[in-house]
């Protein structure tokens, strides 16, 4: 199991578009992946799960992966979140 905490950088947080990008990235990996906010944990490959957390900009989340590519999965998703989902360039 590999775990990393990350601060959501983009102002609007993980609303539908960034959550979709996050899920697409998560689905590139074989590992089971979860997002944790406070005491709630959801499947990082589930749009409804991610949206149910109500993650806004400036929120700290924990990305957790367990499987053959767990480290790559967490680091790849961490990089995506830290980039602000490239929304500033749109």
C-alpha positions in Angstrom: 0.0 0.0 0.0 1.3 3.5 -0.9 -0.2 6.7 0.5 0.4 10.4 -0.3 -1.3 13.6 0.9 -1.9 16.4 -1.6 -3.5 19.8 -1.5 -6.1 20.4 -4.3 -4.7 23.4 -6.1 -7.4 24.5 -8.6 -10.0 26.9 -7.2 -13.1 24.9 -7.9 -11.8 21.6 -6.6 -12.8 18.2 -7.9 -16.0 19.1 -9.7 -17.2 17.1 -12.7 -14.5 18.0 -15.3 -11.4 17.6 -13.0 -13.0 14.5 -11.4 -13.4 13.0 -14.9 -9.7 13.7 -15.6 -8.8 12.1 -12.3 -10.8 9.0 -13.0 -9.4 8.6 -16.5 -5.9 8.8 -15.0 -6.8 6.3 -12.2 -8.1 3.8 -14.7 -4.7 3.7 -16.4 -3.5 1.7 -13.4 -4.2 -1.9 -12.2 -4.0 -1.0 -8.5 -7.1 -0.3 -6.4 -7.1 3.4 -5.7 -9.0 5.4 -3.1 -9.3 9.1 -2.2 -9.7 10.0 1.5 -11.0 13.3 2.8 -11.1 13.6 6.6 -12.6 10.2 7.6 -14.4 9.4 4.3 -12.8 7.1 1.8 -14.1 6.5 -1.8 -13.1 4.6 -4.8 -11.0 6.9 -7.0 -12.4 5.3 -10.1 -16.0 6.3 -9.2 -17.3 9.7 -10.4 -20.2 9.6 -7.9 -17.8 8.6 -5.1 -15.4 11.5 -5.8 -18.2 14.1 -6.3 -19.8 12.9 -3.0 -16.7 14.1 -1.1 -17.4 17.7 -2.1 -13.7 18.5 -2.5 -13.1 22.2 -3.0 -9.9 24.2 -3.8 -7.5 24.3 -0.8 -8.7 20.9 0.5 -6.1 18.3 1.6 -6.8 14.8 0.3 -5.1 11.5 0.7 -4.5 9.3 -2.3 -4.1 5.6 -1.5 -3.2 2.8 -3.8 -2.7 -0.9 -3.3 -1.5 -3.2 -6.1 1.2 -3.9 -8.6 1.7 -0.3 -9.8 0.6 1.5 -6.6 3.6 3.9 -6.4 3.2 5.0 -10.0 -0.6 5.4 -9.5 -0.3 7.6 -6.5 2.6 9.7 -8.0 0.7 10.1 -11.3 -2.5 11.2 -9.6 -0.6 13.4 -7.2 1.1 15.2 -10.2 -2.3 15.7 -11.9 -3.8 17.2 -8.7 -0.8 19.5 -8.2 -1.0 20.7 -11.8 -4.5 22.1 -11.0 -5.8 19.8 -13.8 -4.3 22.3 -16.3 -7.5 24.4 -15.9 -5.6 27.7 -15.8 -4.4 27.2 -19.4 -8.0 26.7 -20.7 
